[in-house]
Amino acid sequence: MAALGETERALVNAIDEAAFIVAGNLVVLANPSAQELLGQRVEGRDVRLAIRHPQALELILSNRSGDVDASGIVEPGRSWRIVIRRLPNGAAFVRMIDRSASVSAEKMRVDFVANASHELRTPLSTVIGYAETLAEEGELPAEMRLKFGRTIRDEARRMLRIIEDLMSLSRIEADRFLAPADVVDIADIVGTSVANAGHVRENAACKVLVDLAPDLGSVRGDRGQLIQLFDNLIGNAVRYGCEGPGAVINVRGQRDGGWIKLCVQDHGPGIAREHLPRLTERFYRADAARSRESGGTGLGLAIVKHIVERHRGLLDIQSIVGAGTTVTVRLPAAS
């Protein structure tokens, strides 16, 4: 083909994604993104050494235009849409569009729907089974009827909590790019959440000890969401850290430069290290059986994570098996 000039190079360089031109088997021109992806010396090399994907190579080296979805090019697990368009004199223009983020998002959406369906199906099956027994059986002993009724009530409430948490998570995600504008007193938020945890502690013999620095100050935040954040953290600490007699939950707050640092610490059984990176995933439970028994939905820490992100804060979870768990939230102090 005719020699490529500065105009052709400027056009290819204007494309954000990796793009290059192939003549015969050789890469004759590559933009900076392609050189960063495939190597600085990709120009002049055989395209078969740069793109090691059979379907993509077949289309690039043919006389046809088309698109190919490929994965594993450059690095394992990375997904690409490779767009090939024919040019005069048998050359091919190749554009590589990174689809890893969209593929990952689609996988998360599919997993989320599957997990939500599973979480709702289990209590719903229980409700249907017990309700059918009450409707179809003859005279049942009063004690059994009461037991079935309580189970239906508890499972229906569990489904309602899951639906409410899902709706809450959806609202928080919808506002994630909208920074809160109100100035709220963080000590008041913590005090409200400690009081809210009273109903969780009804059957738990433990104390919640609050130690907040007098100069804690305020943050720019959404009051309702911040109360929800600490409701979840303190509620989790009470559910999983108040099993033994004399159990204590520590809630501490202090200034840390331009941040307000708040810690919720329990002294319960703790969480194994391999579970920590996934605790904020939706429906992920380190101990599914205990979580269900305690009324957890598997969405509490996912909600916490999204609230912290919306408030431009930082979240850290540390745990030692047999010693307990500490969740630390850092929020920017209001100037």
N, C-alpha and C positions, 0 to 999 in steps of 0.2 A: 504494500500500500504506500501511498505517498507519505513523505516525511511529515511527522506531526510538528506543528509550530507552536508558538507562544499562545495563540488563540485557543487551540485545543487544550493546551495545558491549563490555561486560565479557567476554561469551562469545567474541566474535571476537578480542579482545585476548589472551585466554588461549591462543590457538593460536600455536605457535612459528613455523610457516611463514607465508608471506605469504597472507593471507585477506581477502576483501572480499565485500560484498553488492551485487548489481546489481538495480536496479528499472527496468524499461523498458530504456533504453540507458545509464542513468546509474549510476555507482558512488556509492552512497549512504552506505556505511560501509566503512572500510578500517583494518586493524590497523597498528601501527607498522612491522611487517616489510613489509607491502604498500606503505606510504607510502615507506619507504626504497628499495624496489625500483622502484616505478613513479612516484615523485615525491610530495613532501609535499602537493601540492595535487590529488592524484588524486580525493579525495572531491568529488562534484559534476560531475566530468568525464564525457564520453562514453567508455564502455568501449572503443569502437573506436579511440580514440586511445591508450589505455593498453596494450591487448593487440592487437598487429598480427600475428595468426596466423589465417588463414582458417578452419581446422577448429575451433579453439578458440572463435572468435567465433560460428561457426554454432551450436555446441552451447550456448554461454552465452545467446544470444538466442533460442533455441528454447524449447519447453516440455518439454524432456526432461532427465533426469539422465544422467550418463555421465562417462567418463574420456578424456582425450586426451593422448597423448605428443607433445610439441612441443620444438623446438630453435630457437635464434636469438632468443628473446624477451629483451629487455633488452640482451644482448650476444651476439655470434656464438659458436657452439660450446657454449653452455650448454644443458643438457637439462632438461626439466621434465615432470612428470606433473601435469596440470591436472584437478582433481576438481571436477565441477559437480553440485550437488544442488538440486532445486527446493524453494522455500519457498512458504508460502501467498501468495495474491494475485499470483502470477506472478513473484515475485522469485527470484533465483538466488544460492546461496551458492557461492563459488569459492575453492578452496584450491590454491596453487601449491607443489608439492613438488620441491625441487631434486634431480635425479637425476644431476647431472654426475659426482659421485664414483663412484657405482655403475656408470654407463655407462663411465667411464674404466677402472675396475677390470675390468669384463667384457672390454673391448677388450684390456687388458694380458694377461688370462688367455688369450684366443683367440690373441693374437700369440705368447705364450709357448709354447703348445702347438704352434703352427705352426713356430716357430723350433726348438724342441727336436726335433720330428719331422724337420725338414730337416737339422739337425746330425747326427742319428743315421743318417739315410737315406744320406748321402754315403759314410761309411766302410763301412756295411753293404753297399751296392751293390758297393763295391770288393771286400770280402771274398767276397761271393757269386760275383762274376765270376771271381776268381782261383781260388776253391775249385772251381767248375764246370770250369774249364780243367784243373786238376790231376786231377779225378775222371773226366773224359770223354776227354781226349786220350790218345794212346798214350804211347810213350816220349818223355820230354822231356829235353833236356840238363840235366845236373846243375846248371849255373850258373843256368839259367832256373828250375828247380824251387826252388833256394835263394832266388832273388829273389822268387818268388811267395810262398814261405813267410814270408820276412821282412816282405813287405807285409801279408799277412794278420795276422801277429803285431802289427805296428805299428798297423794300423787297428783291431784288436780292443782293443788297449790304449787307443787314443784314445776309443773308445766307452765303455770302462770309466771313464776319467777324467771324461768328460762325465756319466755316470750318478752317479759319486761326488760330483761338484760339485753336481749337481742335488739329491741327497739331503742334502748338507751345507747348501745354501742353504735347503732346506725346514726343516731342524732349527733353523737360526739364526732364520728368520722365526717359527717356532712359539714361540721363547723371547724374542721382541723386547720384550715388555712385562715380562719378568722380569729385574730388574737383578741382575747378578752380585754375589755376596757375598764371595767369596774375595779375599784380599789377595795380589797376586803382584808379584815383583820384575821390573820392566820391563827391566833390564839383562840378567837371565837369559833373558828371552823373546827379546830381540834376539840374544843370543849363540847360542841354540839355532837360531834361524832362519838366521843366517849359516852355521852348521855344516851345516844342512839344505840350503843352497844349493850345497854342494860338488858334488853330483851334476849340478847344472845347469851348473856351470862346468867340467866335465871337458874339454869340447871348446872352451872359450872362454878366450882368453888375457887374462884381466882379473883385477884385484884388488878385493876388497871392503875398504875402509878404514872402520873403526868409530871414532867419536869420541863417547863418552858422558860427560856431566858426572858427576863423582863424587857429586853430591847429587841424582841423578836420582830416586831413591825408588821407591815402589810405587804401584800402582793397584788399585782394586777391579775384578776381572775374572775372566773364564773363561780359564784358562791355555791350554787346547786351542785355543779360538777366537783368542786373541791370537797364538799361534804360527802358526796358519793365516793370520792377517792379514799378518804380516810375511814368512811364507814366500811368499805371493803377491806382495807388493810387491818383495821382494829378487829373487825368481825372475823377475818381469817385467823388472826393471832389468838383470839378467844376460842374459836372452834378447835384449833389444832394444838394450842399451847396450854390448855387449862385442864389437863387430864389428871394430874396428880394433886394431892392436898397441898395447900399453901402456894399454889401457882401464882406467878406474877407476870403481868404484861407491862412493859416499860414503853412509854411514849415520851420522847425527848425532842426538844427543839432549840436551835441556837442560830445565831448569825454566823455566816462563814464568808467574809468579804461582802461581795454584792449578792450573795445567795442567802436564802433561808433554808437551813438543813433540818429535816424532820426524820426521826427514826422510830419505827415501830418494831419492838423486839419481843419475841416470846422465848420461852425456855423449854419448848416441847421436844418431840422426837427428832426434829430437823428433817432436811430433805437431802437425798443423795446428790452428789455433785453432777452426775450425768443428766439430771432432770433440770437443773437451774437454767440453762440457755433456752428451754422451751416453755417455761412456766407462764409466759405472757401470751402464748398461742391460745387461740380460741378452743375451748373444750379440752385443752390438755390438762391432765391430772397426774400428779406424781403418784398418788394412791387413789385410784378411782373408787374403790369400795368405801374407804373412809370418807371421801368427799361426798359421795351420795348419801351416806348415813347422816352426815352433818348438815345436809341440805344445800350443799354447794352446787352451782350450775356449771362450773368450769369456765366461766366468763369473767369472773371478778378481776383477775390480774390483767386480762386483755383490756378491760375498761380502764383500769388504773394506768396502764401504759399509754393509752390514747389520750387520757386526760392530761397526763404529765407532758406528752408531746405537744398538745394544743397550748399548754401554758409555758412552752419553751423551757421545760425543766429537764431534769435528769433522774433516772430511776436505777437503783442498784439493789440486787437481792443477794445476800450472803447467808449461807446456812451450813451448819455442821451437824452431822448425824449424831443424835444423842445430846446435843447442846442447845439446839434451837435455831431460829431463823430471825434475821434482821433485814427489814426492808427500809431503804433510805431514799427519801425524795428530796431533791434540791429544786427550789423554785426561785426565779429571779426576784429580788426584793424590789418593791415599788420605789422609784426614785422620788 
